[in-house]
């Protein structure tokens, strides 16, 4: 799932549109495999890099709230989002089930 501040300029979740903005991901400490977003970028050799890897959701929310960063995280986090945030599904190229 993509997470951004309520006023974020992202209009749709196409890969081209999402790629225009810096991406941050949450990681699980001790888990060496990259995030779903990082694995997709690597697998399809997309000219995009994850700009921030964070293990603390609160820090990710602060970064997103103060910038045009888009967060990439599990749908399980939807219920813990603070006010002032919105979500979108991952681009279909990344999440064919959405």
N, C-alpha and C positions, 0 to 999 in steps of 0.2 A: 504494500500500500504506500502511496505517496502522501506526505504530510507537508503542509505549508501554512503560513500565516493567512488569516482570513482575507487580507487585501492583496495577496500575492498576484502578480500579473499573469500567471499561468492560466490559460483559457481552456485548454483541453489536454488530454493525456497521450497525445501522439508522441512517438519517439523523437521526432524532429523538434517538437515544441519543448518537451522536457529537457532535451539536450542543450537547450539555450541557457540553462541555469546551473549554478553549482549544486552538486549533489553531496549530501552527507548520509552516512549509514550508521546504524547501530551494530555493534559487534558483541559477541559473547566472549568474555575473557576466557582464555585457554582453548578456544576453538580456532584453529589455524586456517580453516577454509574461509575464503572470502564470502562476502554477503551475496545474496542472490543477484543483486544489481551488478556487483563487481564480476561475478562469474559470467553473467550475460555479456557485459562489455568486453571481457576477455575472449569469450568463445566466438563472438561475431566480429571481433576486431574493430569495434566502434571507436571512432576518434573522440573519446570522452574519458575523463578520469574522475574517480570519486575524489572530491576535494577535502573531505573530512571523515575520519572513522572514529566514532565515539562509543564508549562503553556505558556512558551515563545518559539516560533518557532526558533528565532534567537539563543537562548541558546542551543536548541536541535541540530541545524545545527553545532554549534561550537563543541559540544560534539562528534557528529558523525565524523566531519572532522578530529578530533585529536585522534581518537581511532578506535577500531573495533566494537563499538556499532552499532546496527541496529535500526533505528527509525521505529516506527509504527504510521502511520497517515492517514488521509483521502486522497483519490484520488484528492480531490479538491485542495490540496496543491501542486500538480505537477507543476502547472504554476508559482509558486513562488520559486521554488528551485534555489538556487545560482549555479553558475558553479562549477564543480568538484564533483557533486553528480550524482548518478544513482538510479533507482528504479526497483523494482520487484513487482509482484503481491504477495499478501499474500499466504501462503501455502494453497493448496486446502482444507485441513482439516479445515481451518479457514474461507476461502472465497470460497465456492463451486461454485460461479458464475465465477471465474477466469479461 
